[in-house]
Each structure stands twice: as structure tokens, then as C-alpha cells.
């Protein structure tokens, strides 16, 4: 089974539209066809971002519904402990924790809508970076 780390923007996209690859990846998680990981810091970012008023306007969930979604997601997310931290590697300091969690978890792919942000650093660690559509194709090829 493939193991992936979903960047926060993938969760936002998946909750905002039931038509795209991000949504399909969330469905794959819920059906246990995909294993996902997150560090405590990334989990806190998930919660913070998904509850922002501007983001809630995109996905239409109330704070309580976001809490319910995160509670459900927590059933499937495997926690990652950070044994190694390499900073700085990326232009955006906010993305460092995403890279670190993916590297420490030895995922098959880091899934993000910002592939360019990770394209230089990720190969240094042998890490594949994929868009949601690429990750979905990768997952379906593995079945």
C-alpha cells in the first residue's frame, strides 16, 4: 500500500470540491486504499488553515464540521515523529515542516499543489513530489 503525505492545500482543495483529484485522494484514505502520515506540527496547520474564515468560505464547512472531518481523518493518519530536521531547505519556511515530515516518514510521495516549492529540495532526500492528479494515477497504478 502506498504511503503519502498530503500538504494542507490538498485538504483545502479536497474539501472545496467533490470533483478533483484531491477529493479522490481523501476518498482513498477513507476507504483505506491509501495510507497517509502527518507530524503534530502539520496536523496543527491542517486545523488552523481549515478553520480560517477565508478558507471556510471556500469549502463551506462550519468550525464544528471541520472538527468532525479532522476527527474522522485522525482515524487514518499515522503520526510521524521528526528524528531529523534539516533547515533551511525551502524558500518558504512554512513548508519546511511538510518536507521534514515526508522525509522522516519515508513516504512514497509528498502530495501538494505547490510542486515547484519542493522541486529543488525533495530530490536531495529521494522524495517524490506529486500533484494530486499525479498521486492519484500513482495510486491507481499500484492497485
Helices and strands as residue ranges (DSSP letters): E 3-6, H 8-16, H 21-30, E 35-39, H 40-50, H 53-59, H 63-74, E 77-80, G 93-95, H 96-105, E 109-111, H 115-118, G 122-125, E 129-130, H 132-141
